[in-house]
Amino acid sequence: MSAQHGRRASGVERVGLFVDGANLYHATRALGFEVDFAAMLRFFGSSTYLVRACYYTALIETEDYSPLRPLTDWLAYNGWRVVTKPAKEQADPTGRRRIKGNMDIELAVDMMELAPHLDHAVLISGDGDFRRVVEAVQRQGVKVTVVSTMESQPPMIADELRRQADGFLELADIGQEIARQLGVRFVFVEKENDKLVLRRNFTFRPGERVIIAEDVVTRGGRAQECLDILQANGANAVAVVSLVDRSAGQTKFSVPFVSLLELNFPTYAADAVPAELAKLPATKPGS
């Protein structure tokens, strides 16, 4: 999403969004949720003048395909400036395969070049290597907010980066927006050995009414885990809500299930995949 750099809507803050793709992926994976990049654009664009939204990632290229390509293509067609470069495959002293694809320089250069046209830079990364570029951008009069998490183990945000930034936004707190709109408290669950658990001294009052909020429900396994957690802790589940129901209404829970959009995709047994689809590599693009 780009705009004429010199222009500024009257009284509206000019914002640049810089996303370190690999760092964001690991942070959200540690917290157990995925990112809706379309909603991210809407969030920052609703009350600011979004000059540019940039996403940086190295691509692991095979002969003609990268597992990240569906994501980067979608971003490029939906308002993001996508910056990529091929990742390099190396072997460590033990012979193990290592993938190296650092995008720090590209992100830092773009932030410096855009700084004269911004009032506020939002950096979505916890990498301490960005401390110096944050400091340099601040010297040009630009406010810098860093988005990452201290809730993962270990924390994804480097202490020196958090201290340098003008503001810090905790990724785990973004989920509080639904609760804020409803005027209630927010509780989140976390993955532990690929199972959702209630941690951080979160508790429920006996009979407390709770809504389970998901982005996408496919088979409903994670939502059911949340229902089981509520039951074990004496809370009362009111409903499950989601943005998208990929089962097209087939997924059922013991409480009402409400979604904004229903989708249905055909699935095939391994020996029954149509020939035209069998030619395509099976991938899981991720967030």
Buried (B, 14 or more C-beta within 10 A) or exposed (E): BEBEBEEBEEEEBBBBBBBBBBBBBBBBBBBBBEBBBEEBBEBBBEEBBBBBBBBBBBBBBEEEBBBBBBBBEBBEEEBBBBBBBEBEEEEEEEEEEEEEBBBBEBBBEBBBEBBEBBBBBBBBBBBBBBBEBBEBBBEEEBBBBBBBBBBBEEBBBBEBBBEBBEEBBBBBBBBBEEBEEEEBEBBBBBBEEEEBEBEEEBEBEEEBEBBBBBEBBBEBEBBBBBBEBBEEBEBBBBBBBBBBBBBEEEBEBEBEBEBEEBEEEEEEEEEEBEEEEEEEEEEEEEE
